[in-house]
């Protein structure tokens, strides 16, 4: 095959070589001819251009001389003015030639030439103003006098131009010769390239021969490939055998699936099913023969008793609907033995479908448990808020239909926090379960007991026929939950406060009913706990007022609406003012006067007391700069300020901003603070005293007064509550209490201050107890900054006069 292909290739390249040789000869002759022709033509051009610059210079000199002749004639009183002007214009034109074209490089080559041309230009410029009067002999002589010096320069310029032209022609001649030889070299280079091309073509011919050889080798490769294809065909047969094996494996996997499966064709007859499906429904594998209809299979499941007829018909009807609509869907079927089967129906492209059957009994039970957990309290298993509301909606609707009433009880355990704090949260959880059990024994089957969270329980009493039923249940709740609890050897006694709201039977709302019961619970707590109260409309009015004050308090501008007044604390022996207590007032409230206690309570509940308390402290410290003397200042701190903010950092910041000395500041705290968070409070009080200020225990005797607190929390002063001072002159018990407090404080190295002193009798009795300071309207009510300034001034004047 290779030999046959080489002949034609060689025959093709032989004429190509002859043609290339001929072309080279023709190109060589043409190159010689063109070189000779160019040489001759350039010689002729050189002769023509030889006189270009010299001619321009000569013509310029001649025209200048002719102009001089005409001017000389006019100077002698002869000649024509027009002829002289014509010659002048010709000379001007010649000057333009000197400045352009081939003449310009000649002029710029030497400075003297430039000077000559400049001199000629200057002459022409001056003469242009005189040429109009050249017929005047005097004017002609003036022009002539300027032309004489230029004549020699112009003649010299012409001579130099002639010489320059010769040199330029010689250079051009040499350049043309170089071009000639360059062209010849290029022509011979062409010849050389042609020969190189011939060599390359010869090389290409050899490469083509080699390519033919490679094609022969490729042919051999194709033969080998054919043999490989035969082997691949054998491998395909082996793969087919492997596919058969895979099909057997698929069949094994099908029958070992955790789900049941069946496939129906477009004729709605069974194509394939697995053994799991038969086992799931208690059928024999032989009963699920290919070609069976869906109705045949359903009939078998009913016969085995695994499905009831109604259940099977319902599932069949739903599946037929999916088949007719060619929709994918999931059906749930509950079998007679309690199992739950999920049937996933998946239509195919034709009229057939695939269905998988999954036993989801455990998952179904888990979901049911999750639903139960979502609607029940995890600790007590009582209904939670969600389920309670659903039952409230149903019960209220029933009450409206049948003109009946229902009652809602809100329960809050008294002192439950003490159980958590002393016995731990696990014991608290056990107590809550015991409480839930006791409440459940007090109600009927149709009633609902729910836990909303923490120690808050709710009872929905259904079908109330007479008001006495509600009172009796409330009383039973108080009695049952107040009985002692035995928890791992601990006897726990708690109480309960109850708020009750009764439906009107007209248009009750679940949320409103719960709100009303909660308001009644709040009232029960205010009235001393351990009791129950029914909702009354004025409770809502009080709540609305509180809400309004809260909104105003949130929006209030402290500097514009609030004020700080000062009440003096007097040394009981000298009757001199030692301290001023800063008290908050809200004269700018839009809803009229608000008691300070109410402001503080709302501010504490909302957390606004943190910012408000800091504002009072800063206002009091800044007021000190306007008051005479070195008086101390007392400012109250709320427990909420300790719980929600860094009170130590706040006090330090205010002292730094105002420059008020820490040793003149007294911070008053209540016993409630010591109960809220003992460790945190202890650290905060210690850090405050480290700043140099003093701590006073306010309203001592009204809370959980304990010698342990006085020992654990170091304070500098105890303030005796006004409730003991008011009746001290008529009540021996109060006198004994005050005397005991003063003696205790003196023993612990603390000072005492009696609050609420309004009469001289009270003052004398308190002085007899050994109390250090007194405070009250007997000396001064709380006063504004200006008033207290005047008061202090008058006091000092009286003291000085005495």
HUBEL-V864545 format. One record per residue. RES is the residue in three letters. OMEGA is omega in whole degrees, -180 to 180 (* if undefined). Layout:
# HUBEL-V864545
RES_OMEGA + RES_OMEGA
This chain:
# HUBEL-V864545
UNK_-179 + UNK_-179 + UNK_-180 + UNK_-175 + UNK_-177 + UNK_-177 + UNK_-180 + UNK_-179 + UNK_179 + UNK_179 + UNK_179 + UNK_-175 + UNK_-180 + UNK_176 + UNK_179 + UNK_178 + UNK_178 + UNK_-180 + UNK_179 + UNK_178 + UNK_178 + UNK_-180 + UNK_-180 + UNK_180 + UNK_180 + UNK_180 + UNK_180 + UNK_178 + UNK_180 + UNK_180 + UNK_179 + UNK_-180 + UNK_-180 + UNK_-180 + UNK_179 + UNK_-179 + UNK_180 + UNK_-179 + UNK_-179 + UNK_-178 + UNK_-179 + UNK_177 + UNK_179 + UNK_-180 + UNK_179 + UNK_178 + UNK_-178 + UNK_-174 + UNK_-176 + UNK_-173 + UNK_-174 + UNK_-179 + UNK_-179 + UNK_-180 + UNK_179 + UNK_-179 + UNK_-179 + UNK_179 + UNK_179 + UNK_180 + UNK_-179 + UNK_-179 + UNK_178 + UNK_179 + UNK_178 + UNK_177 + UNK_179 + UNK_-179 + UNK_-178 + UNK_179 + UNK_179 + UNK_179 + UNK_180 + UNK_178 + UNK_178 + UNK_178 + UNK_-179 + UNK_174 + UNK_-176 + UNK_179 + UNK_-179 + UNK_179 + UNK_179 + UNK_179 + UNK_179 + UNK_179 + UNK_179 + UNK_179 + UNK_179 + UNK_179 + UNK_178 + UNK_180 + UNK_179 + UNK_178 + UNK_178 + UNK_177 + UNK_179 + UNK_-176 + UNK_-176 + UNK_175 + UNK_-178 + UNK_-177 + UNK_-175 + UNK_176 + UNK_179 + UNK_-179 + UNK_-175 + UNK_-176 + UNK_-176 + UNK_-178 + UNK_-178 + UNK_179 + UNK_178 + UNK_-180 + UNK_-180 + UNK_-180 + UNK_178 + UNK_180 + UNK_178 + UNK_180 + UNK_180 + UNK_179 + UNK_-178 + UNK_179 + UNK_180 + UNK_-177 + UNK_-178 + UNK_179 + UNK_-177 + UNK_-172 + UNK_180 + UNK_-180 + UNK_-176 + UNK_179 + UNK_177 + UNK_-177 + UNK_-179 + UNK_179 + UNK_180 + UNK_180 + UNK_179 + UNK_179 + UNK_-178 + UNK_-179 + UNK_178 + UNK_-177 + UNK_-176 + UNK_-180 + UNK_-177 + UNK_-173 + UNK_-178 + UNK_180 + UNK_-178 + UNK_178 + UNK_178 + UNK_178 + UNK_179 + UNK_180 + UNK_179 + UNK_179 + UNK_179 + UNK_179 + UNK_179 + UNK_179 + UNK_179 + UNK_179 + UNK_-179 + UNK_180 + UNK_179 + UNK_179 + UNK_179 + UNK_180 + UNK_179 + UNK_180 + UNK_179 + UNK_178 + UNK_178 + UNK_178 + UNK_-180 + UNK_-179 + UNK_176 + UNK_178 + UNK_179 + UNK_180 + UNK_178 + UNK_180 + UNK_179 + UNK_175 + UNK_177 + UNK_179 + UNK_-179 + UNK_179 + UNK_-180 + UNK_179 + UNK_177 + UNK_178 + UNK_179 + UNK_-180 + UNK_180 + UNK_179 + UNK_178 + UNK_178 + UNK_179 + UNK_179 + UNK_180 + UNK_178 + UNK_178 + UNK_178 + UNK_179 + UNK_178 + UNK_178 + UNK_179 + UNK_179 + UNK_177 + UNK_177 + UNK_178 + UNK_178 + UNK_177 + UNK_178 + UNK_178 + UNK_179 + UNK_178 + UNK_179 + UNK_179 + UNK_178 + UNK_178 + UNK_179 + UNK_179 + UNK_177 + UNK_178 + UNK_179 + UNK_178 + UNK_178 + UNK_178 + UNK_178 + UNK_177 + UNK_178 + UNK_178 + UNK_177 + UNK_176 + UNK_179 + UNK_178 + UNK_177 + UNK_178 + UNK_179 + UNK_178 + UNK_177 + UNK_178 + UNK_178 + UNK_179 + UNK_178 + UNK_179 + UNK_-180 + UNK_-176 + UNK_178 + UNK_177 + UNK_175 + UNK_179 + UNK_170 + UNK_-178 + UNK_173 + UNK_-180 + UNK_179 + UNK_179 + UNK_-178 + UNK_177 + UNK_179 + UNK_176 + UNK_-174 + UNK_176 + UNK_-177 + UNK_174 + UNK_179 + UNK_-177 + UNK_-179 + UNK_179 + UNK_180 + UNK_-180 + UNK_-177 + UNK_-178 + UNK_178 + UNK_-180 + UNK_175 + UNK_179 + UNK_-179 + UNK_-178 + UNK_179 + UNK_-179 + UNK_172 + UNK_-176 + UNK_178 + UNK_177 + UNK_178 + UNK_-180 + UNK_178 + UNK_-177 + UNK_180 + UNK_179 + UNK_178 + UNK_-180 + UNK_177 + UNK_-179 + UNK_179 + UNK_179 + UNK_-180 + UNK_178 + UNK_172 + UNK_-179 + UNK_-179 + UNK_180 + UNK_-179 + UNK_180 + UNK_178 + UNK_179 + UNK_179 + UNK_-179 + UNK_-180 + UNK_-180 + UNK_176 + UNK_178 + UNK_178 + UNK_180 + UNK_-178 + UNK_-178 + UNK_-178 + UNK_-178 + UNK_174 + UNK_-179 + UNK_179 + UNK_179 + UNK_176 + UNK_-179 + UNK_178 + UNK_-177 + UNK_-176 + UNK_-179 + UNK_176 + UNK_179 + UNK_179 + UNK_-178 + UNK_175 + UNK_-178 + UNK_178 + UNK_-178 + UNK_-178 + UNK_179 + UNK_176 + UNK_-176 + UNK_177 + UNK_-178 + UNK_-177 + UNK_179 + UNK_175 + UNK_178 + UNK_174 + UNK_-176 + UNK_-175 + UNK_178 + UNK_-176 + UNK_-176 + UNK_-178 + UNK_179 + UNK_179 + UNK_178 + UNK_179 + UNK_179 + UNK_178 + UNK_177 + UNK_178 + UNK_177 + UNK_178 + UNK_-179 + UNK_-180 + UNK_-176 + UNK_180 + UNK_178 + UNK_-176 + UNK_-175 + UNK_-173 + UNK_-176 + UNK_174 + UNK_173 + UNK_177 + UNK_-175 + UNK_-178 + UNK_-179 + UNK_178 + UNK_-178 + UNK_178 + UNK_-180 + UNK_176 + UNK_178 + UNK_-179 + UNK_-178 + UNK_180 + UNK_177 + UNK_178 + UNK_179 + UNK_-180 + UNK_-180 + UNK_-173 + UNK_178 + UNK_178 + UNK_-178 + UNK_173 + UNK_-179 + UNK_178 + UNK_-179 + UNK_172 + UNK_-177 + UNK_175 + UNK_-176 + UNK_178 + UNK_176 + UNK_178 + UNK_-179 + UNK_179 + UNK_178 + UNK_178 + UNK_-176 + UNK_-174 + UNK_-175 + UNK_179 + UNK_-176 + UNK_179 + UNK_176 + UNK_176 + UNK_178 + UNK_177 + UNK_179 + UNK_180 + UNK_178 + UNK_177 + UNK_179 + UNK_180 + UNK_179 + UNK_-180 + UNK_-179 + UNK_-177 + UNK_179 + UNK_-176 + UNK_-172 + UNK_179 + UNK_-179 + UNK_-176 + UNK_178 + UNK_-180 + UNK_173 + UNK_-177 + UNK_173 + UNK_-177 + UNK_-179 + UNK_-180 + UNK_179 + UNK_-177 + UNK_179 + UNK_179 + UNK_175 + UNK_173 + UNK_180 + UNK_-175 + UNK_171 + UNK_178 + UNK_-178 + UNK_179 + UNK_-177 + UNK_-178 + UNK_179 + UNK_-179 + UNK_179 + UNK_-178 + UNK_179 + UNK_179 + UNK_-180 + UNK_178 + UNK_178 + UNK_-179 + UNK_-177 + UNK_-175 + UNK_-176 + UNK_178 + UNK_177 + UNK_-178 + UNK_177 + UNK_177 + UNK_-177 + UNK_178 + UNK_177 + UNK_178 + UNK_174 + UNK_-177 + UNK_178 + UNK_177 + UNK_175 + UNK_180 + UNK_173 + UNK_-173 + UNK_171 + UNK_-174 + UNK_173 + UNK_-179 + UNK_-179 + UNK_177 + UNK_180 + UNK_-177 + UNK_-178 + UNK_-178 + UNK_178 + UNK_-178 + UNK_-179 + UNK_-180 + UNK_180 + UNK_179 + UNK_178 + UNK_-180 + UNK_178 + UNK_179 + UNK_177 + UNK_178 + UNK_177 + UNK_179 + UNK_179 + UNK_179 + UNK_178 + UNK_179 + UNK_-177 + UNK_172 + UNK_178 + UNK_178 + UNK_-179 + UNK_177 + UNK_179 + UNK_175 + UNK_177 + UNK_175 + UNK_-176 + UNK_-178 + UNK_175 + UNK_178 + UNK_178 + UNK_178 + UNK_179 + UNK_180 + UNK_177 + UNK_179 + UNK_180 + UNK_180 + UNK_179 + UNK_179 + UNK_179 + UNK_178 + UNK_-179 + UNK_179 + UNK_-177 + UNK_-173 + UNK_170 + UNK_-174 + UNK_-175 + UNK_-176 + UNK_-170 + UNK_-176 + UNK_178 + UNK_177 + UNK_176 + UNK_-173 + UNK_176 + UNK_-176 + UNK_170 + UNK_-168 + UNK_172 + UNK_-172 + UNK_-178 + UNK_-177 + UNK_-175 + UNK_175 + UNK_179 + UNK_178 + UNK_-174 + UNK_172 + UNK_178 + UNK_180 + UNK_-178 + UNK_-176 + UNK_173 + UNK_-180 + UNK_-179 + UNK_-176 + UNK_-180 + UNK_-176 + UNK_-176 + UNK_176 + UNK_-176 + UNK_177 + UNK_179 + UNK_-179 + UNK_180 + UNK_179 + UNK_178 + UNK_-177 + UNK_-179 + UNK_-180 + UNK_180 + UNK_178 + UNK_-179 + UNK_-176 + UNK_-178 + UNK_179 + UNK_-179 + UNK_-180 + UNK_179 + UNK_-178 + UNK_179 + UNK_177 + UNK_179 + UNK_179 + UNK_-179 + UNK_-180 + UNK_180 + UNK_180 + UNK_-179 + UNK_179 + UNK_179 + UNK_-178 + UNK_-179 + UNK_-178 + UNK_-178 + UNK_-178 + UNK_173 + UNK_-178 + UNK_-178 + UNK_172 + UNK_179 + UNK_179 + UNK_-180 + UNK_-180 + UNK_173 + UNK_180 + UNK_174 + UNK_-180 + UNK_178 + UNK_178 + UNK_-175 + UNK_-171 + UNK_-178 + UNK_176 + UNK_-173 + UNK_179 + UNK_180 + UNK_180 + UNK_-179 + UNK_178 + UNK_-180 + UNK_-180 + UNK_179 + UNK_180 + UNK_-177 + UNK_-176 + UNK_-178 + UNK_-178 + UNK_-178 + UNK_-179 + UNK_-177 + UNK_177 + UNK_-176 + UNK_176 + UNK_177 + UNK_-178 + UNK_178 + UNK_-179 + UNK_179 + UNK_179 + UNK_179 + UNK_-176 + UNK_-180 + UNK_-171 + UNK_-176 + UNK_-171 + UNK_-176 + UNK_-179 + UNK_-180 + UNK_-179 + UNK_180 + UNK_-179 + UNK_180 + UNK_179 + UNK_-179 + UNK_178 + UNK_179 + UNK_178 + UNK_177 + UNK_180 + UNK_-179 + UNK_-177 + UNK_-179 + UNK_176 + UNK_177 + UNK_-172 + UNK_175 + UNK_-177 + UNK_178 + UNK_-177 + UNK_-177 + UNK_-180 + UNK_-177 + UNK_-176 + UNK_176 + UNK_179 + UNK_179 + UNK_180 + UNK_179 + UNK_-175 + UNK_-177 + UNK_-178 + UNK_177 + UNK_-177 + UNK_-175 + UNK_174 + UNK_178 + UNK_-177 + UNK_-175 + UNK_-177 + UNK_-179 + UNK_177 + UNK_-176 + UNK_-175 + UNK_-176 + UNK_-176 + UNK_-178 + UNK_-177 + UNK_-175 + UNK_-178 + UNK_179 + UNK_-180 + UNK_178 + UNK_-179 + UNK_179 + UNK_-179 + UNK_-180 + UNK_180 + UNK_180 + UNK_-179 + UNK_-180 + UNK_179 + UNK_-179 + UNK_-180 + UNK_-180 + UNK_-180 + UNK_178 + UNK_-179 + UNK_174 + UNK_178 + UNK_176 + UNK_178 + UNK_-179 + UNK_172 + UNK_178 + UNK_-176 + UNK_-178 + UNK_178 + UNK_179 + UNK_179 + UNK_-180 + UNK_-177 + UNK_-180 + UNK_-179 + UNK_178 + UNK_-179 + UNK_180 + UNK_-178 + UNK_179 + UNK_-175 + UNK_-173 + UNK_178 + UNK_-178 + UNK_178 + UNK_-176 + UNK_175 + UNK_-178 + UNK_179 + UNK_169 + UNK_175 + UNK_-176 + UNK_175 + UNK_-178 + UNK_-180 + UNK_-179 + UNK_-179 + UNK_176 + UNK_178 + UNK_-179 + UNK_-180 + UNK_178 + UNK_179 + UNK_-180 + UNK_-180 + UNK_179 + UNK_179 + UNK_-180 + UNK_180 + UNK_-180 + UNK_179 + UNK_*
